[in-house]
């Protein structure tokens, strides 16, 4: 019962964070999170936790790298603002915005990967 409550809280937190911090498609992704959660449950039943881990390890390193670059560029832009280098700060913010879009695209592709894999397995299993 406690684990279920924790899962519900983690789900709501993830939905809020995705909706708030992912540019352009964050609202759509947070709404599609329910579908992705159902697909992950089905995948876990078919291929087990190892299959889900392999799928996650496909996208998580890329997401972490993009997020690290995004954070570094935002910090550098802030340092540029504090130092009075407005032109460099604008370039850094523009680059960070492009990385934000890349992060959005990667998250959408990860979601499509999960849903497509579920549909393929559902079709192959005949169910």
KEMARPA-333963 format. One record per residue (C-alpha): residue in one letter; residue number from 1; x negated, y negated, z. Coordinates in nm, 3 decimals, m for minus. Layout:
! KEMARPA-333963
ATOM / A / NUM / X / Y / Z
...
This chain:
! KEMARPA-333963
ATOM / X / 1 / 0.000 / 0.000 / 0.000
ATOM / X / 2 / m0.286 / m0.236 / 0.086
ATOM / X / 3 / m0.468 / m0.147 / m0.238
ATOM / X / 4 / m0.154 / m0.224 / m0.438
ATOM / X / 5 / m0.126 / m0.564 / m0.273
ATOM / X / 6 / m0.490 / m0.635 / m0.347
ATOM / X / 7 / m0.445 / m0.531 / m0.709
ATOM / X / 8 / m0.146 / m0.763 / m0.742
ATOM / X / 9 / m0.343 / m1.053 / m0.596
ATOM / X / 10 / m0.641 / m0.982 / m0.823
ATOM / X / 11 / m0.407 / m0.967 / m1.124
ATOM / X / 12 / m0.247 / m1.302 / m1.040
ATOM / X / 13 / m0.588 / m1.459 / m0.978
ATOM / X / 14 / m0.722 / m1.331 / m1.310
ATOM / X / 15 / m0.412 / m1.457 / m1.490
ATOM / X / 16 / m0.452 / m1.803 / m1.335
ATOM / X / 17 / m0.826 / m1.822 / m1.410
ATOM / X / 18 / m0.783 / m1.716 / m1.771
ATOM / X / 19 / m0.498 / m1.960 / m1.822
ATOM / X / 20 / m0.691 / m2.245 / m1.664
ATOM / X / 21 / m1.047 / m2.204 / m1.786
ATOM / X / 22 / m1.033 / m2.044 / m2.130
ATOM / X / 23 / m0.999 / m2.316 / m2.391
ATOM / X / 24 / m0.745 / m2.304 / m2.677
ATOM / X / 25 / m0.599 / m1.956 / m2.617
ATOM / X / 26 / m0.607 / m1.937 / m2.237
ATOM / X / 27 / m0.230 / m1.961 / m2.196
ATOM / X / 28 / m0.167 / m1.692 / m2.455
ATOM / X / 29 / m0.432 / m1.466 / m2.305
ATOM / X / 30 / m0.291 / m1.502 / m1.956
ATOM / X / 31 / 0.053 / m1.405 / m2.085
ATOM / X / 32 / m0.092 / m1.109 / m2.277
ATOM / X / 33 / m0.270 / m0.989 / m1.964
ATOM / X / 34 / 0.037 / m0.785 / m1.864
ATOM / X / 35 / 0.021 / m0.597 / m2.194
ATOM / X / 36 / m0.352 / m0.545 / m2.154
ATOM / X / 37 / m0.302 / m0.412 / m1.801
ATOM / X / 38 / m0.048 / m0.158 / m1.927
ATOM / X / 39 / m0.281 / m0.056 / m2.209
ATOM / X / 40 / m0.571 / m0.014 / m1.967
ATOM / X / 41 / m0.357 / 0.214 / m1.749
ATOM / X / 42 / m0.272 / 0.426 / m2.053
ATOM / X / 43 / m0.635 / 0.438 / m2.165
ATOM / X / 44 / m0.745 / 0.538 / m1.817
ATOM / X / 45 / m0.501 / 0.827 / m1.831
ATOM / X / 46 / m0.631 / 0.943 / m2.169
ATOM / X / 47 / m1.005 / 0.885 / m2.161
ATOM / X / 48 / m1.060 / 0.838 / m1.789
ATOM / X / 49 / m1.253 / 0.573 / m1.604
ATOM / X / 50 / m1.565 / 0.642 / m1.811
ATOM / X / 51 / m1.388 / 0.546 / m2.133
ATOM / X / 52 / m1.260 / 0.225 / m1.980
ATOM / X / 53 / m1.610 / 0.150 / m1.845
ATOM / X / 54 / m1.761 / 0.199 / m2.192
ATOM / X / 55 / m1.503 / m0.037 / m2.340
ATOM / X / 56 / m1.573 / m0.296 / m2.071
ATOM / X / 57 / m1.949 / m0.265 / m2.114
ATOM / X / 58 / m1.900 / m0.344 / m2.481
ATOM / X / 59 / m1.770 / m0.694 / m2.408
ATOM / X / 60 / m1.880 / m0.786 / m2.054
ATOM / X / 61 / m2.250 / m0.852 / m2.133
ATOM / X / 62 / m2.156 / m1.081 / m2.421
ATOM / X / 63 / m1.901 / m1.263 / m2.207
ATOM / X / 64 / m2.151 / m1.310 / m1.925
ATOM / X / 65 / m2.416 / m1.443 / m2.162
ATOM / X / 66 / m2.177 / m1.690 / m2.323
ATOM / X / 67 / m2.053 / m1.801 / m1.979
ATOM / X / 68 / m2.412 / m1.850 / m1.859
ATOM / X / 69 / m2.499 / m2.060 / m2.164
ATOM / X / 70 / m2.176 / m2.257 / m2.124
ATOM / X / 71 / m2.254 / m2.331 / m1.759
ATOM / X / 72 / m2.614 / m2.425 / m1.838
ATOM / X / 73 / m2.507 / m2.664 / m2.112
ATOM / X / 74 / m2.246 / m2.825 / m1.888
ATOM / X / 75 / m2.508 / m2.869 / m1.614
ATOM / X / 76 / m2.755 / m3.015 / m1.864
ATOM / X / 77 / m2.488 / m3.256 / m1.991
ATOM / X / 78 / m2.421 / m3.363 / m1.634
ATOM / X / 79 / m2.793 / m3.418 / m1.580
ATOM / X / 80 / m2.801 / m3.621 / m1.901
ATOM / X / 81 / m2.514 / m3.835 / m1.774
ATOM / X / 82 / m2.695 / m3.894 / m1.446
ATOM / X / 83 / m3.016 / m3.983 / m1.630
ATOM / X / 84 / m2.836 / m4.223 / m1.864
ATOM / X / 85 / m2.899 / m4.024 / m2.182
ATOM / X / 86 / m2.551 / m4.057 / m2.330
ATOM / X / 87 / m2.630 / m3.932 / m2.682
ATOM / X / 88 / m2.796 / m3.615 / m2.560
ATOM / X / 89 / m2.513 / m3.560 / m2.313
ATOM / X / 90 / m2.256 / m3.584 / m2.594
ATOM / X / 91 / m2.448 / m3.330 / m2.802
ATOM / X / 92 / m2.470 / m3.094 / m2.506
ATOM / X / 93 / m2.097 / m3.128 / m2.432
ATOM / X / 94 / m2.015 / m3.062 / m2.798
ATOM / X / 95 / m2.230 / m2.751 / m2.795
ATOM / X / 96 / m2.064 / m2.639 / m2.471
ATOM / X / 97 / m1.723 / m2.691 / m2.633
ATOM / X / 98 / m1.831 / m2.469 / m2.924
ATOM / X / 99 / m1.941 / m2.203 / m2.676
ATOM / X / 100 / m1.604 / m2.237 / m2.504
ATOM / X / 101 / m1.438 / m2.153 / m2.835
ATOM / X / 102 / m1.676 / m1.860 / m2.881
ATOM / X / 103 / m1.580 / m1.739 / m2.534
ATOM / X / 104 / m1.212 / m1.763 / m2.629
ATOM / X / 105 / m1.266 / m1.567 / m2.949
ATOM / X / 106 / m1.462 / m1.298 / m2.766
ATOM / X / 107 / m1.187 / m1.260 / m2.506
ATOM / X / 108 / m0.922 / m1.231 / m2.777
ATOM / X / 109 / m1.130 / m0.969 / m2.960
ATOM / X / 110 / m1.171 / m0.774 / m2.635
ATOM / X / 111 / m0.796 / m0.783 / m2.582
ATOM / X / 112 / m0.735 / m0.670 / m2.940
ATOM / X / 113 / m0.987 / m0.389 / m2.892
ATOM / X / 114 / m0.801 / m0.260 / m2.586
ATOM / X / 115 / m0.458 / m0.281 / m2.747
ATOM / X / 116 / m0.571 / m0.132 / m3.079
ATOM / X / 117 / m0.749 / 0.156 / m2.909
ATOM / X / 118 / m0.434 / 0.227 / m2.708
ATOM / X / 119 / m0.219 / 0.227 / m3.021
ATOM / X / 120 / m0.462 / 0.459 / m3.201
ATOM / X / 121 / m0.471 / 0.702 / m2.910
ATOM / X / 122 / m0.093 / 0.686 / m2.877
ATOM / X / 123 / m0.055 / 0.762 / m3.248
ATOM / X / 124 / m0.309 / 1.046 / m3.245
ATOM / X / 125 / m0.154 / 1.207 / m2.938
ATOM / X / 126 / 0.189 / 1.198 / m3.101
ATOM / X / 127 / 0.348 / 1.019 / m2.810
